Amino acid sequence: MDSYYALLRRRSLGVTRWPLALLVSMSVSICLAPGAFGQQAYTWQQIKDKFESTNPTLRAGQIGIAESRAAEVTAFLRPNPDLIITADQFQFFNGNPYRPISGVLFAGAVSYLHEREHKRELRLQSARGATAIVESQQADLERSLTFNLRNAFVQALQARAVLAQARENLADYDKVLEVGRTRKQAGDIAQMDLDRLELQRVQFETDLANATVNLRTAKIQLLTLLNDRTPVEQFDVTGPFDFTDQIIMLDELRRIALDARPDLRAAAQAVEKATSDYKLAKANGSADPTFGMDMGRNPPYTIYLGFSVSVPLRIFDRNQGEKARTQLDIRRNERLREATEAQVFSDVDSAYATVNNTVTLLRPYKQKYLQMAGRVRDTVSYAYQHGGSALVDFLQAQQEYRAIQVAYLNLVGSYLTAVSQLNMAVGREAIQ
């Protein structure tokens, strides 16, 4: 009997535990299902760090820097010595035919080219100058790509803000529709007025749909720059979407640009490299002696040792062409550096003017128009819901509020894009 009751008890426990186990397994499956995880929102700094480590164009440029550094090793190599081994005067037809090598003259010679006028050091200096230019060009490439990345990030932030505003507008309008339906049932408004209210909702639905598509497109563009295959649904961005009145003075921005712009630095480095190439061309016009030593055996027992020096006579070719070309190259790169400096000032001034103009447009929106549009909408909505305003006035107030909100968000996006352009012109993030 005890064993029978024990069996019943175990079965009853198994029956009661089975739904619990099923519930736990289903919960785990749901949690591990694709798309169950929330979106991971990246800040601008996280996006930038990820971009610098994953973008294939930047990684290819880093390989180019390594190649240029490898060329420095080649430039500083010494000339290889020459080894000559000679076996002469084999006697096959004269003398003892059974000992053809008894009278052979064996000799060995070693020669080495000695480079004068510090040619190796100048080649290394020129190669290091080329590496410095490649590094500055890589920094300039990163500057340009970071600008594109920042624009994509701003577009994503703007799309998120517009989407949030569209959702809020639709939710607020749905509340108005509920009031309208209540008034229709009470006989306060006609069916035509309610239909016009319902038709107006289409515009808010369209805004919501367009904002959703724009946000998805901005995320796709951002993921493309990051070389990331994360699903769009699991990727998001976060950060402040606002403007500030605090802008660095133009003279300070110009000074920062002269110190930070990598293309200007590359232009200055090109002048330095051209100067090194001219010095190398002058050094290559000098004659380099070749020192040699030979040793051999003169049959039967005589061993001799000799030394030689070979010096080319630079009568016709004194490297005149390379000297003239490299000297002209110095002047050409100096003109290019001046042109780049002028372009830097132009970029900074244009971007600064754009930022100032955008801030001038944003100030009245934030200080006046946003509050005014909201106040007008709320007042007209309240009056309409209580029968004190016409339907046309209500719809007009809704349209004006929506237009003001969208215009403000677009202006903030334009401001952030202009700031990104200014940072690109300066060469670093002078304005956060």
GUVEX-111567 format. One record per residue (C-alpha): x, y, z; residue in three letters. Coordinates in pm, whole numbers, plus 50000, padded with zeros to 5 digits. Example, Ala and Ser with C-alpha at 12.3 -4.5 7.8 and 13.67 -1.06 7.14 Angstrom:
2
<<51230, 49550, 50780>, ALA>
<<51367, 49894, 50714>, SER>
//
This chain:
432
<<50000, 50000, 50000>, MET>
<<50280, 50239, 50086>, ASP>
<<50445, 50179, 49750>, SER>
<<50108, 50231, 49573>, TYR>
<<50051, 50566, 49743>, TYR>
<<50410, 50665, 49669>, ALA>
<<50354, 50588, 49302>, LEU>
<<50037, 50798, 49298>, LEU>
<<50219, 51081, 49470>, ARG>
<<50502, 51076, 49212>, ARG>
<<50251, 51075, 48927>, ARG>
<<50059, 51365, 49075>, SER>
<<50381, 51562, 49118>, LEU>
<<50476, 51488, 48761>, GLY>
<<50137, 51607, 48638>, VAL>
<<50156, 51931, 48832>, THR>
<<50518, 51999, 48733>, ARG>
<<50472, 51938, 48363>, TRP>
<<50286, 52266, 48284>, PRO>
<<50547, 52458, 48484>, LEU>
<<50833, 52301, 48286>, ALA>
<<50649, 52371, 47962>, LEU>
<<50598, 52733, 48067>, LEU>
<<50966, 52775, 48149>, VAL>
<<51078, 52623, 47818>, SER>
<<50838, 52843, 47623>, MET>
<<50962, 53151, 47807>, SER>
<<51323, 53065, 47723>, VAL>
<<51231, 53005, 47358>, SER>
<<51054, 53338, 47337>, ILE>
<<51347, 53518, 47497>, CYS>
<<51592, 53355, 47255>, LEU>
<<51376, 53414, 46949>, ALA>
<<51517, 53648, 46679>, PRO>
<<51407, 54005, 46726>, GLY>
<<51323, 53949, 47092>, ALA>
<<51628, 54146, 47196>, PHE>
<<51590, 54522, 47219>, GLY>
<<51766, 54766, 46995>, GLN>
<<52121, 54863, 47083>, GLN>
<<52148, 55241, 47069>, ALA>
<<52492, 55382, 46984>, TYR>
<<52620, 55724, 47077>, THR>
<<52826, 55931, 46834>, TRP>
<<53153, 55836, 47003>, GLN>
<<53065, 55466, 46987>, GLN>
<<52970, 55500, 46620>, ILE>
<<53296, 55680, 46546>, LYS>
<<53509, 55420, 46729>, ASP>
<<53332, 55138, 46550>, LYS>
<<53378, 55315, 46217>, PHE>
<<53753, 55362, 46268>, GLU>
<<53798, 54991, 46342>, SER>
<<53571, 54840, 46077>, THR>
<<53556, 55069, 45773>, ASN>
<<53736, 54889, 45486>, PRO>
<<53854, 55211, 45319>, THR>
<<54030, 55327, 45635>, LEU>
<<54181, 54982, 45691>, ARG>
<<54313, 54981, 45334>, ALA>
<<54472, 55320, 45397>, GLY>
<<54644, 55185, 45708>, GLN>
<<54794, 54908, 45496>, ILE>
<<54922, 55176, 45259>, GLY>
<<55103, 55342, 45550>, ILE>
<<55267, 55010, 45638>, ALA>
<<55379, 54973, 45274>, GLU>
<<55536, 55318, 45283>, SER>
<<55723, 55230, 45600>, ARG>
<<55852, 54916, 45434>, ALA>
<<55988, 55136, 45155>, ALA>
<<56197, 55317, 45420>, GLU>
<<56381, 54992, 45487>, VAL>
<<56459, 54955, 45116>, THR>
<<56578, 55316, 45091>, ALA>
<<56833, 55275, 45372>, PHE>
<<56989, 54951, 45247>, LEU>
<<57360, 54947, 45167>, ARG>
<<57486, 54836, 44824>, PRO>
<<57567, 54467, 44803>, ASN>
<<57935, 54374, 44750>, PRO>
<<58032, 54187, 44433>, ASP>
<<58219, 53856, 44441>, LEU>
<<58403, 53729, 44131>, ILE>
<<58574, 53388, 44114>, ILE>
<<58794, 53318, 43811>, THR>
<<58951, 52996, 43682>, ALA>
<<59161, 53062, 43367>, ASP>
<<59424, 52900, 43141>, GLN>
<<59297, 52543, 43123>, PHE>
<<59556, 52338, 42927>, GLN>
<<59377, 52075, 42719>, PHE>
<<59582, 52089, 42403>, PHE>
<<59923, 52207, 42522>, ASN>
<<60130, 52069, 42803>, GLY>
<<60041, 51747, 42985>, ASN>
<<59698, 51627, 42865>, PRO>
<<59660, 51412, 43178>, TYR>
<<59690, 51713, 43406>, ARG>
<<59478, 51983, 43238>, PRO>
<<59432, 52193, 43552>, ILE>
<<59791, 52191, 43669>, SER>
<<59853, 52529, 43512>, GLY>
<<59511, 52688, 43579>, VAL>
<<59511, 53038, 43724>, LEU>
<<59263, 53064, 44016>, PHE>
<<59165, 53412, 44131>, ALA>
<<58895, 53571, 44344>, GLY>
<<58791, 53935, 44364>, ALA>
<<58561, 54132, 44595>, VAL>
<<58440, 54485, 44518>, SER>
<<58216, 54728, 44704>, TYR>
<<58055, 55053, 44592>, LEU>
<<58105, 55331, 44847>, HIS>
<<57827, 55590, 44837>, GLU>
<<57941, 55942, 44906>, ARG>
<<57757, 56264, 45000>, GLU>
<<57524, 56083, 45246>, HIS>
<<57314, 55923, 44974>, LYS>
<<57173, 55655, 45204>, ARG>
<<57069, 55908, 45467>, GLU>
<<56907, 56130, 45205>, LEU>
<<56718, 55836, 45054>, ARG>
<<56590, 55748, 45400>, LEU>
<<56492, 56110, 45462>, GLN>
<<56299, 56118, 45134>, SER>
<<56126, 55787, 45213>, ALA>
<<56028, 55911, 45559>, ARG>
<<55891, 56225, 45398>, GLY>
<<55678, 56008, 45169>, ALA>
<<55551, 55813, 45471>, THR>
<<55461, 56136, 45651>, ALA>
<<55262, 56249, 45347>, ILE>
<<55079, 55915, 45329>, VAL>
<<54992, 55941, 45699>, GLU>
<<54856, 56294, 45652>, SER>
<<54658, 56182, 45347>, GLN>
<<54516, 55897, 45555>, GLN>
<<54415, 56148, 45822>, ALA>
<<54254, 56364, 45554>, ASP>
<<54066, 56061, 45419>, LEU>
<<53946, 55987, 45770>, GLU>
<<53836, 56350, 45803>, ARG>
<<53625, 56327, 45487>, SER>
<<53475, 55988, 45573>, LEU>
<<53401, 56103, 45928>, THR>
<<53208, 56395, 45781>, PHE>
<<52997, 56151, 45577>, ASN>
<<52951, 55937, 45887>, LEU>
<<52848, 56237, 46095>, ARG>
<<52595, 56342, 45832>, ASN>
<<52444, 55993, 45831>, ALA>
<<52432, 56000, 46211>, PHE>
<<52260, 56342, 46208>, VAL>
<<52009, 56218, 45951>, GLN>
<<51928, 55923, 46176>, ALA>
<<51882, 56153, 46477>, LEU>
<<51666, 56387, 46271>, GLN>
<<51454, 56097, 46143>, ALA>
<<51408, 55973, 46501>, ARG>
<<51299, 56321, 46615>, ALA>
<<51059, 56360, 46323>, VAL>
<<50918, 56011, 46387>, LEU>
<<50862, 56089, 46755>, ALA>
<<50693, 56416, 46661>, GLN>
<<50473, 56239, 46404>, ALA>
<<50365, 55982, 46662>, ARG>
<<50287, 56254, 46913>, GLU>
<<50088, 56453, 46657>, ASN>
<<49890, 56145, 46553>, LEU>
<<49816, 56054, 46915>, ALA>
<<49700, 56408, 46991>, ASP>
<<49484, 56417, 46682>, TYR>
<<49327, 56083, 46773>, ASP>
<<49216, 56242, 47098>, LYS>
<<49058, 56523, 46900>, VAL>
<<48882, 56267, 46683>, LEU>
<<48740, 56095, 46991>, GLU>
<<48599, 56427, 47105>, VAL>
<<48460, 56485, 46757>, GLY>
<<48290, 56148, 46750>, ARG>
<<48141, 56219, 47092>, THR>
<<48011, 56555, 46974>, ARG>
<<47867, 56391, 46661>, LYS>
<<47677, 56142, 46870>, GLN>
<<47552, 56429, 47087>, ALA>
<<47446, 56622, 46777>, GLY>
<<47685, 56914, 46828>, ASP>
<<47851, 56875, 46485>, ILE>
<<47738, 56743, 46149>, ALA>
<<47858, 56426, 45980>, GLN>
<<48040, 56634, 45720>, MET>
<<48251, 56803, 45988>, ASP>
<<48342, 56465, 46136>, LEU>
<<48433, 56336, 45789>, ASP>
<<48662, 56634, 45737>, ARG>
<<48828, 56556, 46068>, LEU>
<<48873, 56193, 45964>, GLU>
<<49022, 56299, 45630>, LEU>
<<49272, 56526, 45805>, GLN>
<<49409, 56221, 45987>, ARG>
<<49546, 56092, 45657>, VAL>
<<49811, 56363, 45662>, GLN>
<<49929, 56259, 46008>, PHE>
<<49939, 55895, 45902>, GLU>
<<50142, 55990, 45594>, THR>
<<50388, 56185, 45810>, ASP>
<<50429, 55883, 46036>, LEU>
<<50486, 55645, 45745>, ALA>
<<50737, 55875, 45576>, ASN>
<<50925, 55930, 45902>, ALA>
<<50946, 55554, 45957>, THR>
<<51090, 55498, 45609>, VAL>
<<51336, 55786, 45645>, ASN>
<<51464, 55649, 45977>, LEU>
<<51512, 55305, 45829>, ARG>
<<51697, 55450, 45528>, THR>
<<51926, 55657, 45752>, ALA>
<<52009, 55350, 45960>, LYS>
<<52090, 55149, 45646>, ILE>
<<52327, 55421, 45526>, GLN>
<<52494, 55431, 45865>, LEU>
<<52535, 55053, 45876>, LEU>
<<52686, 55062, 45527>, THR>
<<52953, 55308, 45638>, LEU>
<<53021, 55091, 45943>, LEU>
<<53045, 54778, 45726>, ASN>
<<52800, 54619, 45970>, ASP>
<<52546, 54348, 45885>, ARG>
<<52334, 54402, 46195>, THR>
<<51959, 54396, 46116>, PRO>
<<51809, 54744, 46106>, VAL>
<<51555, 54648, 46370>, GLU>
<<51836, 54579, 46620>, GLN>
<<52031, 54898, 46551>, PHE>
<<51960, 55248, 46676>, ASP>
<<52136, 55574, 46756>, VAL>
<<52103, 55813, 47044>, THR>
<<52231, 56159, 47119>, GLY>
<<52128, 56521, 47170>, PRO>
<<51926, 56672, 46887>, PHE>
<<51946, 57041, 46965>, ASP>
<<52154, 57349, 46892>, PHE>
<<52368, 57584, 47098>, THR>
<<52441, 57952, 47067>, ASP>
<<52799, 57911, 47189>, GLN>
<<53021, 57924, 46879>, ILE>
<<53397, 57976, 46875>, ILE>
<<53514, 58301, 46716>, MET>
<<53620, 58290, 46352>, LEU>
<<53983, 58387, 46419>, ASP>
<<54018, 58103, 46668>, GLU>
<<53867, 57856, 46420>, LEU>
<<54113, 57970, 46154>, ARG>
<<54404, 57919, 46390>, ARG>
<<54282, 57570, 46481>, ILE>
<<54242, 57484, 46113>, ALA>
<<54599, 57589, 46031>, LEU>
<<54723, 57352, 46302>, ASP>
<<54480, 57063, 46251>, ALA>
<<54398, 57033, 45880>, ARG>
<<54576, 56717, 45754>, PRO>
<<54564, 56822, 45387>, ASP>
<<54747, 57145, 45473>, LEU>
<<54998, 56943, 45674>, ARG>
<<55043, 56708, 45378>, ALA>
<<55107, 57007, 45149>, ALA>
<<55376, 57138, 45385>, ALA>
<<55530, 56790, 45408>, GLN>
<<55536, 56771, 45028>, ALA>
<<55755, 57082, 45025>, VAL>
<<55990, 56921, 45277>, GLU>
<<56008, 56601, 45073>, LYS>
<<56077, 56796, 44754>, ALA>
<<56366, 56967, 44933>, THR>
<<56504, 56628, 45040>, SER>
<<56470, 56500, 44683>, ASP>
<<56666, 56797, 44555>, TYR>
<<56947, 56729, 44802>, LYS>
<<56945, 56364, 44696>, LEU>
<<56959, 56462, 44329>, ALA>
<<57265, 56678, 44400>, LYS>
<<57427, 56391, 44591>, ALA>
<<57352, 56149, 44306>, ASN>
<<57549, 56380, 44077>, GLY>
<<57871, 56297, 44265>, SER>
<<58098, 56007, 44171>, ALA>
<<58100, 55699, 44392>, ASP>
<<58422, 55496, 44399>, PRO>
<<58423, 55118, 44386>, THR>
<<58692, 54955, 44599>, PHE>
<<58810, 54610, 44503>, GLY>
<<59047, 54346, 44627>, MET>
<<59158, 54035, 44435>, ASP>
<<59369, 53736, 44530>, MET>
<<59482, 53439, 44324>, GLY>
<<59740, 53169, 44268>, ARG>
<<59983, 53180, 43978>, ASN>
<<60102, 52826, 43913>, PRO>
<<60282, 52654, 44042>, PRO>
<<60312, 52819, 44384>, TYR>
<<60296, 53197, 44350>, THR>
<<60007, 53362, 44542>, ILE>
<<59932, 53725, 44475>, TYR>
<<59711, 53992, 44631>, LEU>
<<59588, 54312, 44462>, GLY>
<<59376, 54620, 44526>, PHE>
<<59182, 54843, 44290>, SER>
<<58975, 55160, 44292>, VAL>
<<58726, 55240, 44017>, SER>
<<58587, 55592, 43992>, VAL>
<<58333, 55691, 43721>, PRO>
<<58417, 56013, 43543>, LEU>
<<58106, 56231, 43564>, ARG>
<<58185, 56436, 43255>, ILE>
<<57858, 56424, 43062>, PHE>
<<57604, 56290, 43313>, ASP>
<<57611, 56483, 43637>, ARG>
<<57240, 56426, 43705>, ASN>
<<57157, 56770, 43568>, GLN>
<<56800, 56676, 43474>, GLY>
<<56701, 56548, 43819>, GLU>
<<56859, 56850, 43983>, LYS>
<<56652, 57086, 43771>, ALA>
<<56334, 56880, 43807>, ARG>
<<56352, 56853, 44185>, THR>
<<56431, 57222, 44219>, GLN>
<<56121, 57305, 44015>, LEU>
<<55923, 57055, 44222>, ASP>
<<56002, 57255, 44536>, ILE>
<<55851, 57567, 44383>, ARG>
<<55548, 57376, 44255>, ARG>
<<55473, 57228, 44598>, ASN>
<<55514, 57567, 44761>, GLU>
<<55245, 57707, 44530>, ARG>
<<55021, 57408, 44607>, LEU>
<<55068, 57466, 44979>, ARG>
<<54961, 57829, 44936>, GLU>
<<54654, 57718, 44740>, ALA>
<<54564, 57464, 45008>, THR>
<<54597, 57728, 45279>, GLU>
<<54364, 57958, 45087>, ALA>
<<54116, 57672, 45050>, GLN>
<<54132, 57610, 45425>, VAL>
<<54036, 57971, 45500>, PHE>
<<53757, 57953, 45242>, SER>
<<53616, 57632, 45391>, ASP>
<<53623, 57767, 45746>, VAL>
<<53465, 58100, 45652>, ASP>
<<53187, 57939, 45446>, SER>
<<53103, 57679, 45711>, ALA>
<<53111, 57943, 45986>, TYR>
<<52869, 58164, 45791>, ALA>
<<52633, 57868, 45740>, THR>
<<52633, 57783, 46111>, VAL>
<<52569, 58146, 46208>, ASN>
<<52284, 58176, 45960>, ASN>
<<52122, 57855, 46086>, THR>
<<52152, 57969, 46448>, VAL>
<<51994, 58302, 46353>, THR>
<<51696, 58115, 46209>, LEU>
<<51668, 57879, 46504>, LEU>
<<51664, 58138, 46781>, ARG>
<<51315, 58280, 46708>, PRO>
<<51177, 57931, 46667>, TYR>
<<51295, 57824, 47011>, LYS>
<<51221, 58152, 47184>, GLN>
<<50890, 58238, 47020>, LYS>
<<50740, 58038, 46737>, TYR>
<<50725, 57693, 46899>, LEU>
<<50546, 57818, 47208>, GLN>
<<50321, 58041, 46998>, MET>
<<50221, 57760, 46763>, ALA>
<<50149, 57528, 47055>, GLY>
<<49949, 57797, 47233>, ARG>
<<49742, 57875, 46923>, VAL>
<<49675, 57507, 46857>, ARG>
<<49569, 57439, 47216>, ASP>
<<49348, 57750, 47229>, THR>
<<49175, 57681, 46899>, VAL>
<<49135, 57311, 46986>, SER>
<<48977, 57397, 47319>, TYR>
<<48748, 57651, 47156>, ALA>
<<48648, 57407, 46882>, TYR>
<<48576, 57125, 47126>, GLN>
<<48345, 57358, 47318>, HIS>
<<48177, 57502, 47010>, GLY>
<<48353, 57838, 47018>, GLY>
<<48557, 57799, 46697>, SER>
<<48492, 57693, 46340>, ALA>
<<48624, 57370, 46190>, LEU>
<<48829, 57562, 45935>, VAL>
<<49012, 57751, 46209>, ASP>
<<49081, 57429, 46395>, PHE>
<<49226, 57254, 46087>, LEU>
<<49433, 57563, 46003>, GLN>
<<49577, 57571, 46355>, ALA>
<<49667, 57201, 46331>, GLN>
<<49842, 57258, 45997>, GLN>
<<50037, 57556, 46126>, GLU>
<<50150, 57371, 46437>, TYR>
<<50262, 57073, 46232>, ARG>
<<50448, 57296, 45983>, ALA>
<<50626, 57487, 46261>, ILE>
<<50735, 57165, 46435>, GLN>
<<50866, 57006, 46114>, VAL>
<<51044, 57327, 46012>, ALA>
<<51214, 57348, 46352>, TYR>
<<51332, 56986, 46340>, LEU>
<<51463, 57035, 45987>, ASN>
<<51647, 57349, 46097>, LEU>
<<51807, 57163, 46388>, VAL>
<<51917, 56894, 46142>, GLY>
<<52059, 57165, 45913>, SER>
<<52242, 57316, 46212>, TYR>
<<52400, 56985, 46308>, LEU>
<<52501, 56924, 45946>, THR>
<<52652, 57273, 45927>, ALA>
<<52843, 57209, 46250>, VAL>
<<52973, 56886, 46101>, SER>
<<53082, 57081, 45792>, GLN>
<<53256, 57336, 46014>, LEU>
<<53436, 57062, 46208>, ASN>
<<53547, 56911, 45880>, MET>
<<53673, 57250, 45763>, ALA>
<<53861, 57301, 46090>, VAL>
<<54007, 56950, 46090>, GLY>
<<53878, 56833, 46425>, ARG>
<<53563, 56851, 46639>, GLU>
<<53589, 57212, 46751>, ALA>
<<53213, 57226, 46817>, ILE>
<<53050, 56923, 46979>, GLN>
//
